[in-house]
Amino acid sequence: SGIAASSFAPKLRTAGVATPARIASMPGSIQMMAAEKKKSVGDLGEADLKGKKVLIRCDLNVPLDGKKITDDTRIRASVQTVKYLMDKGARVAVSSHLGRPKDGPEDKFSLSPCAERLTELLGKECKMAKDCVGDDVTKMIDGLKDGEVCLLENVRFYKEEEKNDNAFAKKLAAPFDMYVN
């Protein structure tokens, strides 16, 4: 396929939030889940995940040659966890950054090539959101069916993301029931 591969073996990710500051910036329902004992995603079953809107932060900061991914190792590392959430009936939204855009959205830093690769690796369409926050994103998340996935656009299109801005974190978390880091 022309994409470099490695022998990296991905593991299920951890559900929860490590820092009190991040917990404080989340809506109440997410705060309660994050304040509980940290769990592995594998500790969550269908009863915990079915119908839940789950935001997962993944490292999709992959090298590109134009719009072509040259090494998909980081994307493949996330597939097992995303697939697990989908298989348990979660409505999954993947969040990531790509590169270091300077002044807002730049096409060369769009995550759309990652959505195409996720579609191939997951064997199910990964819809691409036009943004990572806002009413259109909320509508897209609310429109997901159990077991479906979408990729939010590059969070680094917002300077607030690198500044750990609480208002931005609340906007990003607003449509979700659960966060996986």
SEMAR-609209 format. One record per residue: z negated, y, x negated of N, C-alpha, C, O, CB in turn; residue in one letter. Coordinates in steps of 0.2 Angstrom, whole numbers, padded with zeros to 4 digits, always signed. Glycine has a CB too. Layout:
N
ZYXZYXZYXZYXZYXa;...
***
This chain:
181
+0000-0006-0004+0000+0000+0000+0000+0006-0004+0001+0012-0002-0006+0000+0005s;-0001+0006-0011+0000+0011-0015-0007+0015-0016-0007+0020-0019+0005+0016-0013g;-0012+0012-0013-0019+0016-0013-0023+0012-0018-0023+0005-0017-0022+0016-0006i;-0026+0015-0022-0030+0012-0027-0036+0008-0024-0039+0011-0019-0033+0017-0033a;-0038+0003-0026-0044-0001-0023-0049-0002-0029-0047-0002-0035-0042-0007-0020a;-0055-0003-0027-0060-0005-0032-0064-0011-0029-0063-0014-0023-0065+0001-0033s;-0069-0014-0033-0073-0020-0031-0079-0017-0028-0084-0022-0027-0074-0024-0037s;-0080-0011-0026-0086-0008-0023-0087-0012-0016-0083-0013-0012-0085-0001-0021f;-0093-0015-0015-0095-0018-0009-0100-0014-0005-0106-0013-0007-0099-0025-0011a;-0097-0011+0001-0101-0007+0005-0107-0011+0008-0107-0017+0009-0097-0004+0010p;-0112-0007+0010-0118-0010+0013-0119-0006+0020-0117+0000+0020-0124-0010+0009k;-0123-0008+0024-0124-0004+0030-0129+0002+0028-0133+0001+0024-0128-0009+0036l;-0127+0007+0031-0131+0013+0030-0137+0014+0033-0139+0010+0037-0126+0019+0032r;-0141+0019+0032-0148+0020+0034-0147+0025+0040-0144+0030+0040-0153+0023+0029t;-0151+0024+0046-0151+0028+0051-0157+0032+0050-0163+0030+0049-0151+0025+0058a;-0157+0039+0051-0163+0043+0051-0161+0049+0047-0156+0050+0044-0168+0039+0048g;-0166+0053+0046-0165+0059+0042-0171+0060+0037-0177+0059+0039-0165+0066+0047v;-0169+0061+0031-0174+0061+0026-0179+0067+0025-0185+0067+0024-0171+0060+0019a;-0176+0073+0027-0180+0079+0026-0183+0082+0032-0180+0082+0037-0176+0084+0022t;-0189+0085+0032-0192+0088+0038-0188+0094+0040-0188+0095+0046-0199+0090+0036p;-0185+0098+0035-0181+0103+0037-0175+0101+0042-0173+0105+0046-0178+0107+0031a;-0172+0096+0040-0166+0093+0044-0169+0091+0051-0165+0092+0056-0163+0087+0040r;-0174+0088+0051-0177+0086+0057-0179+0092+0062-0177+0092+0068-0184+0082+0056i;-0182+0097+0059-0183+0103+0063-0177+0107+0065-0178+0110+0071-0187+0108+0058a;-0171+0106+0062-0165+0109+0064-0162+0105+0070-0157+0108+0073-0161+0110+0059s;-0164+0100+0072-0161+0095+0077-0164+0097+0084-0169+0099+0085-0161+0088+0075m;-0159+0095+0089-0162+0096+0096-0168+0091+0097-0168+0086+0093-0156+0094+0101p;-0172+0092+0102-0178+0088+0103-0177+0080+0103-0181+0077+0100-0181+0090+0109g;-0172+0078+0107-0171+0071+0107-0169+0068+0100-0171+0062+0099-0165+0069+0112s;-0165+0071+0096-0164+0068+0090-0170+0069+0085-0171+0064+0081-0158+0072+0087i;-0174+0074+0086-0180+0075+0082-0184+0069+0083-0187+0066+0078-0183+0081+0084q;-0185+0067+0089-0190+0061+0091-0187+0055+0087-0191+0051+0084-0190+0060+0098m;-0181+0054+0087-0178+0048+0084-0179+0048+0077-0181+0043+0073-0171+0046+0086m;-0178+0054+0074-0178+0055+0067-0185+0054+0064-0186+0052+0059-0175+0061+0065a;-0190+0056+0068-0197+0056+0066-0200+0049+0066-0205+0048+0063-0201+0061+0071a;-0197+0045+0070-0199+0038+0070-0198+0035+0063-0194+0038+0059-0195+0034+0075e;-0201+0029+0062-0200+0026+0055-0192+0025+0054-0188+0023+0058-0203+0019+0055k;-0190+0027+0048-0183+0026+0046-0181+0019+0047-0184+0014+0045-0182+0029+0039k;-0175+0018+0050-0172+0011+0051-0166+0011+0047-0162+0016+0046-0172+0010+0058k;-0164+0005+0046-0157+0003+0044-0153+0002+0050-0156+0001+0056-0157-0004+0040s;-0147+0004+0050-0142+0003+0056-0142-0004+0058-0142-0005+0064-0135+0005+0054v;-0143-0009+0054-0144-0016+0056-0150-0017+0060-0150-0022+0064-0144-0020+0050g;-0155-0013+0060-0161-0014+0065-0159-0011+0072-0163-0013+0076-0167-0010+0062d;-0154-0008+0073-0152-0005+0079-0147-0010+0083-0142-0012+0080-0149+0002+0079l;-0149-0012+0089-0145-0017+0092-0141-0014+0098-0141-0007+0098-0149-0023+0095g;-0137-0018+0102-0133-0015+0107-0137-0011+0112-0135-0006+0115-0130-0021+0111e;-0144-0013+0113-0148-0009+0118-0149-0002+0116-0150+0002+0119-0154-0013+0119a;-0150-0002+0109-0151+0005+0106-0145+0009+0106-0145+0016+0106-0154+0004+0099d;-0139+0006+0105-0133+0010+0103-0128+0011+0109-0124+0016+0109-0130+0007+0098l;-0128+0006+0114-0122+0006+0119-0123+0013+0123-0128+0014+0126-0123+0000+0124k;-0117+0016+0123-0116+0022+0127-0119+0028+0123-0118+0034+0126-0119+0021+0133g;-0122+0027+0117-0125+0033+0114-0120+0037+0110-0115+0033+0107-0131+0031+0109k;-0120+0043+0110-0115+0047+0106-0119+0048+0099-0124+0051+0098-0114+0054+0109k;-0116+0045+0094-0118+0044+0087-0114+0048+0082-0108+0047+0081-0119+0037+0085v;-0118+0053+0079-0114+0057+0073-0116+0053+0067-0122+0052+0065-0117+0064+0073l;-0111+0051+0063-0112+0048+0056-0109+0053+0051-0104+0054+0051-0110+0041+0056i;-0113+0054+0046-0111+0058+0040-0108+0053+0035-0112+0048+0033-0116+0062+0037r;-0102+0053+0033-0099+0049+0028-0096+0053+0023-0095+0059+0023-0093+0044+0032c;-0095+0050+0017-0092+0053+0011-0085+0051+0011-0083+0046+0009-0095+0051+0004d;-0081+0056+0014-0073+0055+0014-0070+0059+0010-0064+0061+0011-0071+0055+0022l;-0073+0062+0005-0071+0067+0000-0066+0063-0005-0068+0062-0011-0076+0071-0004n;-0060+0061-0003-0056+0057-0007-0050+0061-0010-0049+0066-0008-0052+0052-0002v;-0048+0058-0016-0043+0062-0019-0036+0061-0015-0034+0056-0013-0042+0059-0026p;-0032+0067-0015-0026+0067-0011-0021+0070-0016-0022+0074-0020-0027+0072-0005l;-0015+0067-0015-0009+0070-0018-0005+0073-0012-0001+0069-0009-0005+0064-0022d;-0005+0079-0010-0003+0082-0004-0007+0079+0002-0013+0081+0002+0005+0080-0003g;-0004+0075+0006-0007+0072+0012-0008+0065+0011-0010+0061+0015-0003+0074+0018k;-0007+0062+0005-0007+0055+0003-0014+0054-0001-0015+0057-0006-0001+0053-0001k;-0018+0049+0002-0024+0047-0001-0022+0043-0007-0018+0038-0006-0028+0043+0004i;-0025+0044-0013-0023+0041-0019-0029+0035-0020-0027+0031-0024-0022+0045-0025t;-0035+0036-0018-0040+0031-0019-0044+0031-0012-0048+0036-0011-0044+0033-0025d;-0044+0026-0009-0048+0026-0002-0055+0022-0003-0058+0020+0002-0044+0022+0003d;-0057+0022-0009-0064+0018-0010-0069+0021-0005-0073+0017-0002-0066+0019-0017t;-0070+0028-0005-0075+0031-0001-0074+0029+0006-0079+0029+0010-0076+0038-0002r;-0068+0029+0009-0067+0028+0016-0069+0021+0017-0073+0019+0022-0060+0029+0018i;-0067+0016+0013-0068+0009+0014-0076+0008+0014-0078+0003+0017-0065+0005+0009r;-0080+0012+0010-0087+0011+0010-0090+0012+0016-0096+0010+0017-0090+0015+0004a;-0087+0016+0021-0090+0018+0027-0088+0014+0033-0091+0014+0038-0088+0025+0029s;-0083+0010+0032-0080+0006+0037-0085+0001+0040-0085+0000+0046-0074+0002+0035v;-0089-0003+0036-0093-0008+0039-0099-0005+0044-0100-0007+0049-0097-0011+0033q;-0101+0001+0042-0106+0004+0046-0103+0007+0053-0106+0006+0058-0110+0010+0042t;-0097+0011+0052-0094+0013+0058-0092+0008+0062-0093+0008+0069-0088+0017+0056v;-0089+0002+0060-0087-0003+0064-0094-0006+0067-0093-0008+0073-0084-0009+0060k;-0099-0007+0064-0105-0010+0067-0107-0005+0073-0109-0008+0078-0111-0010+0062y;-0107+0001+0072-0109+0006+0078-0104+0005+0084-0106+0005+0089-0109+0013+0075l;-0098+0004+0082-0093+0004+0087-0094-0003+0091-0093-0003+0097-0086+0004+0084m;-0095-0008+0087-0096-0015+0090-0102-0016+0095-0102-0020+0099-0096-0020+0084d;-0107-0011+0093-0113-0011+0097-0112-0006+0103-0117-0005+0107-0119-0009+0093k;-0106-0003+0104-0105+0001+0110-0106+0008+0109-0106+0012+0114-0109-0002+0116g;-0108+0010+0103-0109+0018+0102-0102+0021+0102-0097+0019+0101-0112+0019+0095a;-0103+0028+0104-0097+0032+0104-0098+0036+0098-0102+0041+0097-0097+0037+0111r;-0094+0035+0093-0095+0037+0086-0091+0043+0084-0085+0043+0085-0094+0031+0081v;-0094+0048+0081-0090+0053+0078-0092+0054+0070-0098+0054+0069-0092+0060+0081a;-0087+0054+0066-0088+0054+0059-0088+0061+0057-0083+0065+0059-0083+0049+0055v;-0092+0063+0052-0092+0069+0049-0092+0069+0042-0095+0064+0039-0099+0073+0052s;-0088+0073+0039-0088+0073+0032-0085+0080+0029-0084+0085+0033-0083+0068+0029s;-0085+0081+0023-0082+0087+0020-0076+0084+0015-0076+0078+0013-0086+0091+0016h;-0071+0088+0013-0066+0087+0009-0064+0093+0005-0062+0098+0007-0060+0084+0013l;-0065+0092-0002-0064+0098-0006-0068+0104-0005-0074+0103-0003-0057+0100-0005g;-0066+0109-0008-0070+0115-0007-0066+0121-0005-0064+0126-0008-0073+0117-0014r;-0065+0121+0002-0061+0127+0005-0065+0133+0004-0071+0133+0004-0059+0125+0012p;-0061+0139+0002-0064+0145+0000-0065+0149+0007-0070+0152+0007-0060+0149-0005k;-0060+0150+0011-0061+0155+0016-0059+0152+0023-0054+0154+0026-0056+0161+0015d;-0063+0147+0025-0061+0144+0032-0056+0138+0031-0055+0136+0026-0059+0149+0037g;-0053+0136+0037-0048+0131+0037-0042+0132+0032-0039+0137+0032-0046+0130+0044p;-0041+0127+0029-0035+0126+0025-0032+0119+0026-0035+0114+0025-0036+0128+0017e;-0025+0119+0027-0022+0113+0029-0023+0108+0024-0024+0102+0025-0015+0114+0031d;-0023+0110+0017-0023+0105+0012-0030+0101+0012-0031+0096+0008-0022+0108+0005k;-0035+0104+0015-0042+0101+0015-0043+0098+0022-0049+0096+0023-0047+0106+0014f;-0038+0097+0026-0039+0094+0033-0041+0086+0031-0038+0083+0027-0033+0094+0037s;-0045+0084+0036-0047+0077+0035-0042+0072+0039-0043+0066+0040-0054+0076+0038l;-0037+0075+0042-0032+0071+0046-0029+0065+0042-0029+0059+0045-0026+0075+0048s;-0028+0065+0035-0026+0059+0032-0031+0053+0032-0030+0047+0032-0024+0060+0025p;-0038+0055+0032-0043+0051+0033-0044+0047+0039-0045+0041+0040-0050+0054+0031c;-0042+0051+0045-0042+0048+0051-0037+0043+0052-0038+0038+0055-0041+0054+0057a;-0031+0044+0049-0025+0039+0049-0028+0033+0045-0026+0027+0047-0019+0042+0046e;-0031+0034+0039-0033+0028+0035-0039+0024+0039-0039+0018+0039-0036+0030+0028r;-0043+0028+0042-0049+0025+0046-0046+0020+0052-0048+0015+0053-0054+0030+0049l;-0041+0023+0055-0037+0019+0061-0035+0013+0058-0035+0008+0061-0031+0024+0063t;-0032+0013+0052-0029+0007+0049-0035+0002+0047-0034-0004+0049-0025+0008+0042e;-0040+0004+0044-0046+0000+0042-0050-0003+0048-0052-0008+0047-0050+0004+0037l;-0051+0001+0053-0055-0001+0059-0051-0005+0064-0054-0009+0068-0058+0006+0062l;-0044-0004+0063-0040-0008+0068-0041-0005+0075-0039-0008+0080-0042-0015+0069g;-0043+0001+0076-0044+0005+0082-0042+0012+0080-0044+0014+0075-0051+0004+0085k;-0039+0016+0085-0038+0023+0084-0044+0027+0082-0049+0026+0086-0034+0025+0090e;-0043+0031+0077-0048+0036+0076-0045+0042+0077-0041+0045+0074-0051+0035+0068c;-0048+0045+0083-0045+0051+0085-0047+0057+0080-0053+0057+0078-0047+0053+0092k;-0043+0062+0079-0044+0068+0075-0046+0074+0079-0042+0076+0083-0039+0069+0070m;-0052+0076+0078-0054+0083+0081-0051+0089+0077-0050+0088+0071-0062+0083+0082a;-0050+0094+0081-0047+0100+0078-0052+0104+0074-0051+0109+0071-0043+0104+0083k;-0059+0103+0076-0064+0106+0073-0070+0102+0072-0070+0096+0074-0066+0113+0077d;-0076+0104+0070-0082+0100+0070-0087+0103+0074-0092+0099+0076-0085+0100+0063c;-0086+0109+0077-0091+0111+0082-0087+0115+0088-0081+0116+0087-0096+0116+0078v;-0091+0116+0093-0088+0120+0098-0086+0116+0105-0088+0110+0105-0081+0123+0096g;-0084+0119+0110-0083+0116+0116-0078+0111+0116-0079+0106+0120-0081+0122+0121d;-0072+0112+0113-0067+0107+0112-0070+0100+0109-0068+0095+0111-0061+0109+0108d;-0074+0101+0104-0077+0095+0101-0082+0092+0106-0081+0086+0106-0081+0097+0094v;-0086+0096+0109-0090+0093+0114-0086+0089+0120-0088+0083+0121-0095+0098+0117t;-0081+0092+0122-0077+0088+0127-0074+0082+0124-0074+0077+0127-0071+0093+0129k;-0072+0082+0118-0069+0076+0115-0074+0070+0114-0073+0065+0116-0066+0077+0108m;-0080+0072+0112-0086+0068+0111-0088+0065+0118-0089+0059+0119-0092+0071+0108i;-0088+0069+0123-0090+0067+0130-0085+0062+0133-0086+0058+0137-0091+0073+0134d;-0079+0063+0130-0073+0059+0133-0072+0052+0129-0068+0048+0132-0067+0063+0132g;-0076+0051+0124-0076+0045+0121-0079+0039+0125-0084+0040+0129-0080+0045+0114l;-0076+0033+0125-0078+0028+0128-0082+0024+0123-0082+0024+0117-0072+0023+0131k;-0087+0019+0126-0091+0015+0122-0086+0011+0117-0081+0008+0119-0095+0010+0126d;-0088+0011+0111-0084+0008+0105-0079+0012+0102-0075+0009+0098-0082+0002+0108g;-0078+0018+0105-0072+0022+0102-0075+0027+0096-0081+0028+0096-0069+0027+0107e;-0070+0029+0092-0072+0033+0086-0068+0039+0086-0062+0039+0087-0072+0029+0080v;-0070+0045+0083-0066+0051+0081-0069+0053+0075-0074+0052+0073-0066+0056+0087c;-0065+0057+0071-0066+0060+0065-0067+0068+0066-0062+0071+0069-0062+0059+0059l;-0072+0071+0065-0073+0078+0066-0069+0082+0060-0069+0079+0054-0080+0081+0066l;-0067+0087+0061-0063+0091+0055-0068+0093+0050-0074+0093+0051-0059+0097+0058e;-0066+0095+0044-0070+0096+0038-0075+0101+0040-0074+0107+0041-0065+0099+0033n;-0082+0099+0039-0087+0103+0040-0087+0109+0035-0091+0114+0036-0094+0100+0039v;-0084+0108+0029-0084+0114+0024-0079+0120+0026-0079+0125+0022-0082+0111+0017r;-0076+0119+0032-0072+0125+0034-0077+0130+0036-0075+0136+0038-0068+0123+0040f;-0083+0128+0037-0089+0133+0038-0093+0134+0032-0096+0129+0030-0093+0131+0045y;-0094+0140+0030-0098+0142+0024-0105+0140+0026-0109+0139+0021-0098+0149+0023k;-0107+0140+0032-0114+0139+0034-0116+0131+0032-0122+0130+0031-0115+0139+0041e;-0111+0127+0031-0113+0120+0030-0116+0119+0023-0121+0116+0022-0106+0116+0030e;-0113+0123+0018-0116+0122+0011-0122+0126+0011-0126+0125+0006-0111+0125+0006e;-0124+0131+0015-0130+0135+0015-0136+0131+0019-0141+0134+0020-0129+0142+0018k;-0134+0125+0022-0139+0122+0026-0142+0126+0032-0148+0126+0033-0145+0119+0022n;-0137+0130+0035-0139+0135+0040-0141+0131+0046-0138+0127+0049-0133+0139+0042d;-0148+0133+0049-0150+0129+0054-0146+0130+0061-0145+0125+0065-0157+0132+0056n;-0144+0136+0062-0140+0137+0068-0133+0133+0068-0131+0130+0073-0138+0145+0069a;-0130+0132+0062-0124+0128+0061-0126+0121+0063-0123+0117+0066-0121+0129+0055f;-0132+0118+0060-0134+0111+0060-0135+0110+0068-0133+0104+0070-0140+0110+0056a;-0138+0115+0071-0139+0113+0079-0133+0113+0083-0132+0109+0087-0144+0119+0082k;-0128+0117+0081-0121+0117+0084-0118+0110+0083-0115+0107+0087-0117+0123+0082k;-0118+0108+0076-0115+0102+0074-0118+0096+0078-0115+0091+0080-0116+0101+0067l;-0125+0096+0079-0129+0090+0082-0129+0090+0089-0130+0085+0093-0136+0090+0079a;-0127+0096+0092-0128+0097+0100-0125+0092+0104-0129+0089+0109-0125+0103+0102a;-0119+0089+0103-0117+0084+0108-0119+0077+0107-0118+0072+0111-0109+0084+0107p;-0124+0076+0102-0125+0069+0100-0132+0067+0102-0137+0071+0103-0125+0068+0093f;-0133+0060+0103-0140+0057+0104-0143+0055+0098-0149+0054+0098-0139+0051+0109d;-0139+0053+0093-0142+0050+0087-0138+0052+0081-0132+0054+0081-0141+0042+0088m;-0141+0052+0075-0138+0054+0069-0139+0048+0063-0145+0046+0063-0141+0061+0066y;-0134+0047+0060-0134+0042+0055-0132+0045+0048-0126+0048+0048-0130+0035+0056v;-0136+0045+0043-0135+0048+0037-0133+0043+0032-0132+0044+0026-0141+0052+0035n;
***
